[in-house]
Amino acid sequence: MGAVFARDGWRWPGRHSRLLARLDDAAVGRDRIFEYALCMAFLLPLLFGVFSAVKSQRMTLESNGLAHDLARMYRHGVDFSTPANRGVALELARGRGLALGGDGGTAILSRVRVVEDADCRHCANAGLAVFDQQIAIGSGALRHGQTGTPPSDAGTGLVRDPANNPAARARVSEEEVRPGAPAWICELWFASPDQPDGIYVRVAD
């Protein structure tokens, strides 16, 4: 049976027209699947990137809040060298969705001051910022503090003779510590799958 001419063009009568319609529908379906797959190939990496960025931003905000809390507590006399107060720090981190210890993260608490004439007249570190104490919570081997790593007592974190020990010198800014105004510094580092170097924050109180 041949094609029939209609006012709006050529048509194939009967089952032939139905077969062509099915073929057209199948072709349209394949085109839609291809378009969907192409869109997903672009959208999935974009969505993953947005999710990773939001997650990293949240971790940074929580880390900054935790660093402020620990530095403030340290300034007000909380001794983080004791197991009980270390446990408090771990709980504070856990409450913010962060993990101190293991391969997850570490906290480094440092008390820093400037050596003055009242300490001694001819100190080797006169006029310089030095560590009085440094305490690591979690695995200190994961990350060393950017302020420095002084030789300190393993139990108390106290630094021996900081006024004369060159190894006790701290890398801090004038905004963080000034003569007569010691600083209590908290450095935090957390592992992050989205950031090769992890997340690092530093707060001075």
C-alpha positions as CSV (number, residue, x, y, z in Angstrom):
1,M,0.0,0.0,0.0
2,G,1.5,3.3,-1.0
3,A,1.6,6.6,0.8
4,V,-1.4,8.9,0.7
5,F,-1.2,12.6,0.2
6,A,-3.1,14.6,2.7
7,R,-3.6,18.4,3.0
8,D,-0.9,18.6,5.7
9,G,1.6,16.3,3.9
10,W,2.3,12.7,3.1
11,R,1.0,10.0,5.5
12,W,1.5,6.3,5.6
13,P,-1.8,4.6,6.2
14,G,-2.6,1.9,8.7
15,R,0.0,-0.1,10.6
16,H,2.8,1.5,8.7
17,S,2.0,4.9,10.2
18,R,1.8,3.4,13.6
19,L,5.2,1.7,13.2
20,L,6.8,4.9,12.2
21,A,5.2,6.6,15.2
22,R,6.7,4.0,17.5
23,L,10.1,4.4,15.9
24,D,9.9,8.2,16.3
25,D,8.9,7.8,20.0
26,A,11.9,5.4,20.5
27,A,14.2,7.9,18.9
28,V,12.9,10.7,21.0
29,G,13.3,8.5,24.1
30,R,17.0,7.7,23.2
31,D,17.6,11.4,22.7
32,R,16.2,12.2,26.1
33,I,18.3,9.6,27.8
34,F,21.4,10.9,26.1
35,E,20.5,14.5,27.1
36,Y,19.9,13.4,30.7
37,A,23.2,11.5,30.9
38,L,25.0,14.5,29.4
39,C,23.4,16.8,32.0
40,M,24.3,14.5,34.9
41,A,27.9,14.2,33.7
42,F,28.2,18.0,34.3
43,L,25.9,18.3,37.3
44,L,27.2,15.5,39.5
45,P,30.8,16.9,39.7
46,L,29.3,20.4,40.3
47,L,27.0,19.2,43.1
48,F,29.8,17.2,44.7
49,G,32.1,20.3,44.6
50,V,29.4,22.4,46.2
51,F,28.8,19.8,48.9
52,S,32.5,19.5,49.6
53,A,32.9,23.3,49.9
54,V,29.9,23.6,52.3
55,K,31.3,20.7,54.4
56,S,34.8,22.3,54.6
57,Q,33.3,25.7,55.4
58,R,31.3,24.2,58.2
59,M,34.3,22.4,59.6
60,T,36.3,25.6,59.5
61,L,33.6,27.5,61.4
62,E,33.3,24.8,64.0
63,S,37.0,24.6,64.4
64,N,37.3,28.4,64.9
65,G,34.5,28.3,67.5
66,L,36.3,25.4,69.3
67,A,39.6,27.3,69.2
68,H,38.0,30.3,70.8
69,D,36.5,28.2,73.6
70,L,39.7,26.4,74.4
71,A,41.8,29.5,74.4
72,R,39.4,31.3,76.7
73,M,39.3,28.4,79.1
74,Y,43.1,28.2,79.0
75,R,43.3,31.9,79.8
76,H,41.0,31.5,82.8
77,G,43.1,28.8,84.4
78,V,41.9,25.5,83.0
79,D,44.9,23.1,83.2
80,F,44.7,21.1,80.0
81,S,47.7,19.0,81.0
82,T,45.4,17.0,83.3
83,P,43.5,13.9,81.9
84,A,40.1,15.3,83.2
85,N,40.5,18.6,81.4
86,R,41.8,16.9,78.3
87,G,38.6,14.9,78.4
88,V,36.6,18.1,78.5
89,A,38.4,19.3,75.4
90,L,37.6,16.1,73.6
91,E,33.9,16.4,74.5
92,L,33.8,20.0,73.4
93,A,35.2,18.9,70.0
94,R,32.8,16.0,69.7
95,G,29.9,18.3,70.4
96,R,30.9,20.3,67.4
97,G,31.2,17.3,65.2
98,L,35.0,17.3,65.3
99,A,37.4,14.5,66.4
100,L,40.5,15.2,68.4
101,G,43.0,12.3,68.6
102,G,43.9,9.4,66.4
103,D,44.4,10.6,62.8
104,G,41.5,13.0,63.1
105,G,43.0,16.1,64.6
106,T,45.1,17.8,67.2
107,A,44.9,20.9,69.5
108,I,48.0,22.8,70.6
109,L,47.7,25.2,73.5
110,S,50.5,27.6,74.2
111,R,51.1,30.3,76.8
112,V,53.4,32.9,75.3
113,R,54.9,36.1,76.8
114,V,57.6,38.7,76.1
115,V,60.7,38.4,78.2
116,E,61.1,41.7,80.2
117,D,63.8,43.3,82.4
118,A,61.9,41.9,85.5
119,D,62.9,38.4,84.4
120,C,66.6,39.1,84.2
121,R,68.9,41.9,83.1
122,H,70.8,40.0,80.4
123,C,68.5,37.3,79.3
124,A,69.3,35.6,76.0
125,N,65.7,36.1,74.9
126,A,65.3,39.7,76.3
127,G,62.5,41.5,74.5
128,L,61.4,38.4,72.6
129,A,58.3,36.3,72.7
130,V,58.8,32.9,74.4
131,F,56.8,29.9,75.4
132,D,56.0,29.4,79.1
133,Q,54.0,26.3,78.4
134,Q,52.7,24.2,75.4
135,I,50.2,21.3,75.7
136,A,49.1,19.0,72.8
137,I,45.7,17.3,72.9
138,G,45.3,14.5,70.5
139,S,48.2,13.4,68.4
140,G,50.9,16.1,68.5
141,A,52.8,14.1,65.9
142,L,50.1,14.9,63.3
143,R,50.8,18.6,63.1
144,H,53.3,20.9,64.8
145,G,52.2,24.3,65.9
146,Q,53.1,27.1,63.5
147,T,54.0,29.2,66.6
148,G,56.9,26.7,67.3
149,T,57.5,23.5,69.2
150,P,59.6,24.3,72.3
151,P,61.1,21.6,74.5
152,S,58.6,21.1,77.3
153,D,57.9,18.8,80.1
154,A,55.9,15.8,78.9
155,G,53.5,15.9,81.9
156,T,52.9,19.6,82.5
157,G,53.9,21.2,79.2
158,L,56.1,23.7,81.1
159,V,59.1,25.1,79.3
160,R,62.3,25.2,81.3
161,D,64.1,28.6,81.6
162,P,62.2,30.2,78.7
163,A,64.0,33.5,79.3
164,N,67.4,32.1,78.2
165,N,66.5,29.0,76.1
166,P,66.7,30.0,72.4
167,A,64.5,27.0,71.6
168,A,61.7,28.6,73.6
169,R,61.3,31.5,71.2
170,A,57.8,31.7,69.7
171,R,56.7,32.9,66.2
172,V,53.9,35.3,67.0
173,S,52.8,38.7,65.8
174,E,52.7,41.9,67.8
175,E,48.9,41.8,67.7
176,E,49.0,38.4,69.5
177,V,51.4,39.2,72.4
178,R,53.0,42.4,73.7
179,P,55.2,43.2,76.7
180,G,53.2,42.8,79.9
181,A,50.3,41.2,78.0
182,P,50.8,37.4,77.6
183,A,48.8,35.4,75.1
184,W,47.0,32.1,75.4
185,I,47.1,30.6,71.9
186,C,45.1,27.7,70.6
187,E,46.0,26.0,67.3
188,L,43.7,23.4,65.8
189,W,44.3,21.0,62.9
190,F,41.8,18.6,61.5
191,A,42.1,16.1,58.7
192,S,39.7,16.8,55.8
193,P,39.2,14.5,52.7
194,D,38.5,17.7,50.7
195,Q,41.6,19.6,51.7
196,P,45.0,17.8,51.3
197,D,46.6,20.0,54.0
198,G,43.6,19.7,56.4
199,I,41.9,22.5,58.2
200,Y,44.0,24.8,60.4
201,V,42.9,27.6,62.6
202,R,44.7,29.7,65.2
203,V,43.2,31.9,67.9
204,A,45.0,34.1,70.5
205,D,43.1,35.2,73.6
